[in-house]
Structure formats: C-alpha cells, structure tokens
Amino acid sequence: MHTKSSLLKELEDLGIDRKGTLLVHSSMKSIGEVEGGADTVLDALSEYMKEGLLVLPTHTWSYINAKNPRFEVENSPSCVGILPEMFRKREGVIRSYHPTHSVAALGKDAAAFTQGDERFDTPCHRESAWGKLLDRKATIMLLGVDLRRNTFIHGIEEWVNVPDRFSEKPEALVTVLGDGTEIPVPSRRHIGPASSEYFWKVDDLLVEQGAMYKGKLGDAVVRVCDTVKLTDIISPMLQENPYLFFDNEPLQQKA
C-alpha cells in the first residue's frame, strides 16, 4: 500500500521542482491503493509543493453551457476527477473564475495566478492561467493520464491561431461568486474535428526531444512535461500544419 511518505519520495525521484509551479492532471484510480485515499495524495502533493505553487484543473466544460449557463465558483463541481474536486474545497485553495476551464491553486502567488480568467471568451487565452503556466516555466504532471488530458496543448493551439477551433458565436455564460455577484462571461467553445483525443500523436516526439519524460507515482505511469519545451516544439508544428490534431493518423516521418 502506498503512503504519504512513499509518494513524497517518488515525487522527489521524479525531479519535480519544489519551489516552482506544478499543474497536475490526474486519475486517482491509476495510483492504486493509498493509505488514507485521495486525501493522502493531495496531502503529499501539497506538502511537496509548499514552497511553490500547486495547480489542479477544476473544469466544468462538460455541463456548463448555453442551457446551463451558471458557473458557481464555490459550488460547481469539477468534471475532471476526484482529486481536483476535493482539492478545490481545501483550505487556502483559490479557484479561478473561468466558467468552463477554471483551475484551483494553492501556495505562492495563488491569488495572482488565478485572477482575471473571466475576462476572456476562450478557454485558454495567453493571458489566462494557462498562459501564465508558460510565463512561470511550469511543470505539468500527467498522473495516470496521457497527453489527451493535457489542456495546455489547447493553449498552444489558441496562441498560434489554429483555424476552425472555436464556435463562432459565444455562449452567454455567467460566473457566480460566493457573495452572489454575477459576472457575464461570453464564451466560445472548442469544436471539432480537432480534438484532444489526437494529442497522443506527439507523445514519442516529446520524449525524444526532451520535453517530456516518464516515471511512476504509486502504480500510475506519470508523464512530466516542460511547458517551455512543449511550446517550442508544438508551436512550429502547428504553424506548419494547423490541422495536425484534426485526425487520428500518426505523425508523418520526415525523410
């Protein structure tokens, strides 16, 4: 059975920067049996990153939409797993105000990091939390999940202006604060045929070029990504072929 101590040791073995910024996409189930369950995993991550900034996505895109437009910062549950849902409720954790792609942060600069995302009508604007990850040279840990869950790549798509990626007309969404304040947030949505399901195509390439490496945390396979290197590799690929992630075909090998 995995323990807080064993998880802390494995985080250290993975080479995660304790004083940096760490975003974690996760599958609790993949970690295996942990003494104390999901709380212990969050305790380990929070303790390890106590001198830095720990960030988890608390997305609500699966159910906040034109028909159900009200995102309640304090109450709307995350649609991306148990760890984000439990994390957002923890003492000291601050959640951003984006109605579909919020994040929750704990630690150094958490308030500044999460501030202002409600100003943007796309999920991953360059000045949003997703762009701030790049500014902070953050690390992304894919804990028991693969590149298909790496929202940051959606950010890269936005920043290089991939065509046909967003709905033309924004939905009239509303962010509701704890005191009842309502903030209108017109929001454009990701549309197909481009899909995060096709991000797997660059998995081997990112490892080969040193932008990502793999390890273990508990029973889970972990992918550790460097946001700067990720951006440096994927941006020119998308500029050359904006439709890279529009199909499920493997990368074409250059002669």
GIVEN-V320317 format. One record per helix or strand of 2 or more residues. SS is the DSSP state (A for helix, B for strand). FROM is the first residue (numbers start at 1). TO is the last residue. If there is no record, write none. Layout:
SS|FROM|TO / SS|FROM|TO
This chain:
A|4|13 / B|21|26 / A|28|31 / A|37|48 / B|53|57 / B|70|72 / A|82|88 / B|94|95 / B|103|107 / A|110|114 / A|117|119 / A|129|135 / B|139|143 / A|147|149 / A|152|159 / B|171|176 / B|182|187 / A|196|208 / B|212|217 / B|220|226 / A|227|240 / A|244|246
